[in-house]
Amino acid sequence: MYLSHLDTARAVQRTFARAGVPIALSQGMRPKPRLSLPLPLPVGAAGCEELAVVEVPPDLPGPAGALRELRAAAPPGLIPAAVIVVGEQHPRPQALEARYTCVLEGDAGAVQAAVERYATEVSVVRERVSPKGRRTLDLKDYVVHAAAEAVPGGARLSFSIRHRDDGAARPQELIDLIATWAEVDPVMRGLKRRRIIWKGLPPGPSLGAERSVSR
């Protein structure tokens, strides 16, 4: 099952409603729930340890009880992992780095050689075309810790994407590059975002968090 970013936000909102945990509303003529998913998933990707920022009234029970109710109300595939209370703050977490894995189908040896080549390149400039125009970016500024291991039917890629002030690379851009160098079709399966390192998020269970980071 694939959900868009908006559908995922609605699923989280409805989980809170079923759990009996109210969400605070914005001010104005058309109040909206104060709920956000700070880093949308790429199309077709699954996520682990994803983050939702939700503002709730101050008189609710503790995080342990809220987490228990949310888990009981959540639909299949959406499993609340932890509740972090930030008090009176209004956090604006910023993603610093996201870790991905996927399986690229084809000759595993060729894929591993392509990943090794990527590690030795000083610069890998790619062109991105969008309705806003054309843009070039150097993948080496964004994609780090790339590795590959042989698995049945292909190779499992793992890599991290740095999120900078000027944006981030897309997982598909690295996958297309490696497939081109390995001379295999860019057919991947099981794309999963396994971990995100955040700035501006209080440390909590199983969440990558940093209070301050210089880059």
C-alpha positions as CSV (number, residue, x, y, z in Angstrom):
1,M,0.0,0.0,0.0
2,Y,1.4,3.4,-1.0
3,L,0.2,6.7,0.7
4,S,0.9,10.2,-0.4
5,H,2.3,12.7,2.0
6,L,-1.2,14.3,2.5
7,D,-2.8,10.8,3.0
8,T,-0.2,10.0,5.6
9,A,-0.9,13.2,7.5
10,R,-4.6,12.3,7.4
11,A,-3.9,8.8,8.7
12,V,-1.9,10.3,11.6
13,Q,-4.7,12.8,12.3
14,R,-7.4,10.1,12.3
15,T,-5.2,7.9,14.6
16,F,-5.2,10.7,17.2
17,A,-9.0,11.1,16.8
18,R,-9.6,7.4,17.3
19,A,-7.2,7.4,20.3
20,G,-9.1,10.2,21.9
21,V,-6.1,12.5,21.9
22,P,-7.2,15.9,20.6
23,I,-5.0,18.0,18.4
24,A,-4.8,21.8,18.9
25,L,-6.2,23.9,16.0
26,S,-4.7,26.9,14.4
27,Q,-6.3,30.4,14.6
28,G,-8.3,32.1,11.9
29,M,-11.4,31.6,9.8
30,R,-10.5,28.1,8.8
31,P,-8.8,26.4,11.8
32,K,-6.5,23.5,10.8
33,P,-5.0,20.8,13.0
34,R,-1.5,21.7,14.2
35,L,0.2,18.7,12.8
36,S,3.1,18.4,10.4
37,L,5.4,15.7,8.9
38,P,8.7,17.6,8.6
39,L,10.3,15.4,5.9
40,P,8.0,13.9,3.3
41,L,9.0,10.4,2.1
42,P,10.1,9.9,-1.5
43,V,7.5,8.3,-3.8
44,G,7.3,4.5,-3.2
45,A,9.4,4.5,-0.1
46,A,8.7,3.0,3.3
47,G,9.8,4.8,6.4
48,C,11.1,3.8,9.9
49,E,11.3,6.2,12.8
50,E,9.4,8.9,10.9
51,L,8.6,12.1,12.8
52,A,5.2,13.8,13.2
53,V,5.1,17.1,15.1
54,V,1.7,17.5,16.8
55,E,0.5,20.2,19.2
56,V,-2.0,19.0,21.8
57,P,-3.8,20.7,24.7
58,P,-1.7,21.0,27.9
59,D,-4.0,19.1,30.2
60,L,-3.6,15.6,28.6
61,P,-2.3,12.5,30.3
62,G,1.4,11.6,30.2
63,P,3.2,10.3,27.1
64,A,3.1,6.7,28.2
65,G,-0.7,6.6,28.2
66,A,-1.0,8.6,25.0
67,L,1.4,6.2,23.3
68,R,-0.6,3.2,24.4
69,E,-3.8,4.7,23.1
70,L,-2.2,5.7,19.8
71,R,-0.8,2.3,19.2
72,A,-4.2,0.7,19.8
73,A,-5.9,3.1,17.4
74,A,-3.2,3.1,14.6
75,P,-4.0,1.3,11.3
76,P,-1.8,-1.5,10.0
77,G,1.6,-0.2,8.8
78,L,1.6,2.9,11.0
79,I,3.1,2.0,14.3
80,P,3.7,4.9,16.9
81,A,7.2,4.3,18.2
82,A,7.6,7.0,20.9
83,V,6.1,10.2,22.2
84,I,8.5,13.0,23.1
85,V,7.1,15.9,25.1
86,V,8.7,19.3,24.5
87,G,6.7,21.4,26.9
88,E,6.0,25.0,26.0
89,Q,8.4,24.9,23.0
90,H,7.3,25.0,19.4
91,P,9.9,22.8,17.8
92,R,11.0,23.3,14.2
93,P,13.1,20.2,13.6
94,Q,15.4,20.3,10.7
95,A,16.6,17.1,8.9
96,L,20.4,16.9,8.7
97,E,20.8,13.4,7.2
98,A,18.6,10.5,6.2
99,R,19.8,6.9,5.8
100,Y,18.3,4.7,3.0
101,T,18.4,1.2,1.7
102,C,17.1,-0.5,-1.4
103,V,17.8,-3.5,-3.6
104,L,19.0,-2.7,-7.2
105,E,18.3,-5.7,-9.5
106,G,21.0,-7.0,-11.8
107,D,24.7,-8.0,-11.7
108,A,25.7,-7.5,-8.0
109,G,29.4,-7.4,-8.9
110,A,28.9,-4.6,-11.4
111,V,26.8,-2.7,-8.9
112,Q,29.4,-3.0,-6.2
113,A,32.1,-1.8,-8.7
114,A,29.9,1.2,-9.5
115,V,29.5,2.1,-5.8
116,E,33.3,1.8,-5.3
117,R,33.8,4.1,-8.3
118,Y,31.4,6.6,-6.7
119,A,33.5,6.6,-3.5
120,T,36.6,7.5,-5.4
121,E,35.1,10.3,-7.6
122,V,35.8,13.8,-6.5
123,S,32.8,15.3,-8.2
124,V,29.6,13.7,-9.8
125,V,27.5,16.5,-11.4
126,R,24.0,15.6,-12.4
127,E,21.3,17.7,-14.1
128,R,17.9,18.0,-12.6
129,V,15.0,19.0,-14.8
130,S,11.7,20.3,-13.3
131,P,8.8,22.6,-14.2
132,K,10.9,25.4,-12.7
133,G,13.8,24.8,-15.1
134,R,17.1,23.0,-15.1
135,R,19.5,22.7,-12.2
136,T,22.9,21.0,-11.8
137,L,24.0,19.5,-8.5
138,D,27.0,17.6,-7.3
139,L,25.9,14.3,-5.7
140,K,29.1,14.2,-3.8
141,D,27.9,17.2,-1.8
142,Y,24.9,15.3,-0.6
143,V,25.2,11.5,-0.9
144,V,27.6,9.9,1.6
145,H,28.4,6.4,3.1
146,A,27.3,4.6,-0.1
147,A,27.9,0.8,0.1
148,A,26.6,-2.3,-1.7
149,E,26.4,-6.0,-0.8
150,A,25.3,-8.9,-2.9
151,V,21.8,-10.4,-2.3
152,P,19.7,-12.8,-4.3
153,G,18.7,-11.1,-7.6
154,G,21.0,-8.0,-7.2
155,A,22.7,-5.8,-4.7
156,R,21.5,-4.1,-1.6
157,L,22.5,-0.4,-1.6
158,S,22.8,1.7,1.5
159,F,23.5,5.4,1.5
160,S,22.9,8.6,3.4
161,I,21.6,11.9,2.0
162,R,22.7,15.1,3.7
163,H,20.0,17.8,3.9
164,R,21.6,21.2,3.4
165,D,20.3,24.8,3.3
166,D,20.2,24.5,-0.5
167,G,18.2,21.3,-0.5
168,A,19.1,17.6,-0.9
169,A,19.6,15.0,-3.5
170,R,16.9,12.4,-4.3
171,P,17.5,8.7,-3.8
172,Q,16.5,8.0,-7.4
173,E,19.4,10.3,-8.6
174,L,22.0,8.0,-7.0
175,I,20.2,4.9,-8.1
176,D,20.1,6.0,-11.7
177,L,23.8,6.9,-11.6
178,I,24.9,3.6,-10.1
179,A,22.6,1.7,-12.6
180,T,24.1,3.6,-15.5
181,W,27.7,2.9,-14.4
182,A,26.9,-0.8,-13.7
183,E,25.1,-1.1,-17.0
184,V,21.9,-2.5,-15.4
185,D,18.3,-1.3,-15.6
186,P,17.5,1.2,-12.8
187,V,15.0,-1.2,-11.3
188,M,15.0,-1.1,-7.5
189,R,12.8,-2.5,-4.9
190,G,12.2,-2.1,-1.2
191,L,13.3,1.5,-0.9
192,K,13.2,2.3,2.8
193,R,14.3,5.3,4.9
194,R,15.7,3.8,8.0
195,R,16.8,6.7,10.1
196,I,16.8,10.5,10.1
197,I,19.2,12.7,12.1
198,W,17.4,15.8,13.3
199,K,18.5,19.2,14.5
200,G,16.2,21.0,17.0
201,L,14.6,17.9,18.4
202,P,14.9,16.9,22.0
203,P,16.6,13.4,22.2
204,G,14.1,10.6,22.6
205,P,13.8,6.8,22.3
206,S,15.2,5.5,19.0
207,L,15.3,8.9,17.4
208,G,18.4,10.5,15.9
209,A,18.6,13.9,17.4
210,E,21.3,16.6,17.8
211,R,20.8,19.8,19.8
212,S,23.3,21.7,17.7
213,V,25.3,20.8,14.7
214,S,27.8,22.8,12.7
215,R,28.2,22.2,9.0
